[in-house]
Amino acid sequence: MSFSIRPIQASDKDEWLALWTGPDSYLEFYESIDKVTDEATNTTFDRFLDDAEPVWAAVAVNDEGKLIGFATYLTHRNTWKVENTLYLNDLFVHPKVRLGGVGRALIEYVYKRADELGCGKTYWNTQFENHRAQLLYTKVGKKSGFLLYIRP
Ligand SMILES: CC(C)(COP(=O)(O)OP(=O)(O)OC[C@H]1O[C@@H](n2cnc3c(N)ncnc32)[C@H](O)[C@@H]1OP(=O)(O)O)[C@@H](O)C(=O)NCCC(=O)NCCS
């Protein structure tokens, strides 16, 4: 399967929504369709296209021009560095095209963007039980050694 990675564009909205929240989607994978409001989804999409917002999305597109995956990422300050840090917020490849190198290509694209944006660090989280994702992450990253806590 051939595919390419490019920045998201306004005309991608319907296909991105299907990958984000439709059947076999990212939010379904996280059993979170009812936890993310339409307002949040629409605001997030608008922010991807807003040059003033430090939030971006890249999409994987197959040879028919159809969206088959995406990565979203944002930058933020870091008290230990002058440069911003890049956080990979979401990564998703449609179940039908997994194990074809799309996930790796999306992460490599985000690394390239981190360099372009002058970020000193790139990081992301995953669930302990997400072994499939970790099979990819051990090849393109290394464990930070930190645990993530959230406010209850
Ligand atoms: C995690 C995810 C993005 C990976 O996407 P993908 O397109 O299947 O990943 P790739 O094909 O690029 O990479 C898979 C790599 O991990 C390895 N791998 C992944 N699953 C594997 C498996 N079940 N058995 C053996 N190796 C596996 C492959 O060998 C491959 O390594 P390579 O690049 O050296 O060939 C995809 O499974 C997904 O969207 N999952 C649901 C959402 C999710 O978990 N997102 C991440 C949240 S943190």
The ligand as an SDF file (V2000), in Angstrom:
LIG
                    3D

 48 50  0  0  0  0  0  0  0  0999 V2000
   -0.6880    2.1810   17.3040 C   0  0  0  0  0  0  0  0  0  0  0  0
   -0.9860    2.3550   15.8240 C   0  0  0  0  0  0  0  0  0  0  0  0
   -1.0550    3.8470   15.5150 C   0  0  0  0  0  0  0  0  0  0  0  0
    0.1300    1.7080   15.0020 C   0  0  0  0  0  0  0  0  0  0  0  0
   -0.1190    1.9730   13.6490 O   0  0  0  0  0  0  0  0  0  0  0  0
    0.4360    1.0050   12.4880 P   0  0  0  0  0  0  0  0  0  0  0  0
    0.2240    1.6980   11.2040 O   0  0  0  0  0  0  0  0  0  0  0  0
   -0.1600   -0.3430   12.6510 O   0  0  0  0  0  0  0  0  0  0  0  0
    1.9630    0.9450   12.8590 O   0  0  0  0  0  0  0  0  0  0  0  0
    3.1880    0.5760   11.8890 P   0  0  0  0  0  0  0  0  0  0  0  0
    2.7400   -0.4340   10.9010 O   0  0  0  0  0  0  0  0  0  0  0  0
    3.8340    1.8120   11.3830 O   0  0  0  0  0  0  0  0  0  0  0  0
    4.2340    0.0090   12.9280 O   0  0  0  0  0  0  0  0  0  0  0  0
    4.0740   -1.0760   13.5250 C   0  0  0  0  0  0  0  0  0  0  0  0
    5.4760   -1.4330   14.0440 C   0  0  0  0  0  0  0  0  0  0  0  0
    5.3100   -2.0820   15.2590 O   0  0  0  0  0  0  0  0  0  0  0  0
    5.4400   -3.4780   15.0510 C   0  0  0  0  0  0  0  0  0  0  0  0
    4.1560   -4.0780   15.4190 N   0  0  0  0  0  0  0  0  0  0  0  0
    3.0050   -3.4630   15.6390 C   0  0  0  0  0  0  0  0  0  0  0  0
    2.0560   -4.3600   15.9630 N   0  0  0  0  0  0  0  0  0  0  0  0
    2.6450   -5.5490   15.9280 C   0  0  0  0  0  0  0  0  0  0  0  0
    2.1900   -6.8610   16.1680 C   0  0  0  0  0  0  0  0  0  0  0  0
    0.9080   -7.1170   16.5060 N   0  0  0  0  0  0  0  0  0  0  0  0
    3.0620   -7.8730   16.0300 N   0  0  0  0  0  0  0  0  0  0  0  0
    4.3280   -7.6060   15.6910 C   0  0  0  0  0  0  0  0  0  0  0  0
    4.8230   -6.3760   15.4580 N   0  0  0  0  0  0  0  0  0  0  0  0
    3.9680   -5.3620   15.5640 C   0  0  0  0  0  0  0  0  0  0  0  0
    5.6890   -3.7020   13.5790 C   0  0  0  0  0  0  0  0  0  0  0  0
    6.6840   -4.6670   13.4280 O   0  0  0  0  0  0  0  0  0  0  0  0
    6.1330   -2.3560   13.0700 C   0  0  0  0  0  0  0  0  0  0  0  0
    7.5170   -2.2220   13.1200 O   0  0  0  0  0  0  0  0  0  0  0  0
    8.3860   -1.7700   11.8340 P   0  0  0  0  0  0  0  0  0  0  0  0
    8.0280   -0.3190   11.5420 O   0  0  0  0  0  0  0  0  0  0  0  0
    9.8170   -1.9140   12.2460 O   0  0  0  0  0  0  0  0  0  0  0  0
    7.9770   -2.6680   10.7170 O   0  0  0  0  0  0  0  0  0  0  0  0
   -2.3270    1.6640   15.4340 C   0  0  0  0  0  0  0  0  0  0  0  0
   -2.2790    0.3280   15.8540 O   0  0  0  0  0  0  0  0  0  0  0  0
   -3.5540    2.3250   16.0390 C   0  0  0  0  0  0  0  0  0  0  0  0
   -4.0970    3.2840   15.5000 O   0  0  0  0  0  0  0  0  0  0  0  0
   -4.0480    1.7860   17.1600 N   0  0  0  0  0  0  0  0  0  0  0  0
   -5.2710    2.2810   17.7940 C   0  0  0  0  0  0  0  0  0  0  0  0
   -5.0720    3.6520   18.3900 C   0  0  0  0  0  0  0  0  0  0  0  0
   -3.8690    3.7280   19.2610 C   0  0  0  0  0  0  0  0  0  0  0  0
   -3.5410    2.8240   20.0220 O   0  0  0  0  0  0  0  0  0  0  0  0
   -3.1790    4.8700   19.1470 N   0  0  0  0  0  0  0  0  0  0  0  0
   -2.0040    5.1400   19.9250 C   0  0  0  0  0  0  0  0  0  0  0  0
   -2.4100    5.7090   21.2120 C   0  0  0  0  0  0  0  0  0  0  0  0
   -1.0240    6.0860   22.2870 S   0  0  0  0  0  0  0  0  0  0  0  0
  1  2  1  0
  2  3  1  0
  2  4  1  0
  2 36  1  0
  4  5  1  0
  5  6  1  0
  6  7  2  0
  6  8  1  0
  6  9  1  0
  9 10  1  0
 10 11  2  0
 10 12  1  0
 10 13  1  0
 13 14  1  0
 14 15  1  0
 15 16  1  0
 15 30  1  0
 16 17  1  0
 17 18  1  0
 17 28  1  0
 18 19  1  0
 18 27  1  0
 19 20  2  0
 20 21  1  0
 21 22  1  0
 21 27  2  0
 22 23  1  0
 22 24  2  0
 24 25  1  0
 25 26  2  0
 26 27  1  0
 28 29  1  0
 28 30  1  0
 30 31  1  0
 31 32  1  0
 32 33  2  0
 32 34  1  0
 32 35  1  0
 36 37  1  0
 36 38  1  0
 38 39  2  0
 38 40  1  0
 40 41  1  0
 41 42  1  0
 42 43  1  0
 43 44  2  0
 43 45  1  0
 45 46  1  0
 46 47  1  0
 47 48  1  0
M  END
$$$$
